[in-house]
């Protein structure tokens, strides 16, 4: 499979700041990858420090003065990599409640709804369908500080909100789960996308309750406990205005059919 992804961010830095971007794809061993990444401030190239994080996450850190900052990224991936590796530490870490996926608040509720299902494709399909049926996808309906409980009570959100609720419910029934920021060919509306990964039958499996894109086409960017670990842009110490973010993701040929009852891994 050939996948082409891209991102362009236009940012006004109104007070000198340190910015961290997570827009470059994670390493894909065993594939051929071409990529280009550039940053400019008022039209002049600016250097970024690349920081390697967990699960292949790549953070590009920039110290920028006042001006117009533009980030441009594109990549082409030929082929598929292996499913994400599994460690004992990950299986412990991703059972714990986190800032936006407050699993401890769902223990009794999740046990009642899903406690009869063993960790399996059936459980993942049930959780995905349950969340998808109870939430409405409404851009702008949630706040950046909303967690899974807020999302359930509101009954609406965007991809990160769906994912936080899926992750919280799965952790609450003792299934390790985490959030992955991805490029998602076929996603409509096209944007940076967020999905869940759950540890089932020996591998990390994708759960996307929005059903906005085929899971087999997804391209990993960043992986973490929740959106606090995977944001495409963080600002530290100054002031910025994000004017626009344009994201692209396509596959070569028709999009594959996605059956949510089947186990799929990000490759």
Buried (B, 14 or more C-beta within 10 A) or exposed (E): BEBBBBBBBBBEBEEEBEBBBBBBBBBBEEBEBEEEBEBBBEEEEBEBEEEEBBBBBBBBBBBBEBBBBBBBBBBBBEEBBEBBEEEEEBEEBBBEBBEBBBBEBBBEBBEEBBBEBEBBBBBBBBBBBBBBEBBEBEEEBBEEEBBBBBBBEBEBBBBBBBBBBBBBBBBBBEBBBBBBBBBBBBBEEBBBBBBBBBBBEEBBBBBBBBBBBBBBBBBBBBBBBBBBBBBBBBBEEBEBEEEEBEBEBBBEEEEBEBEBEEBBBBB
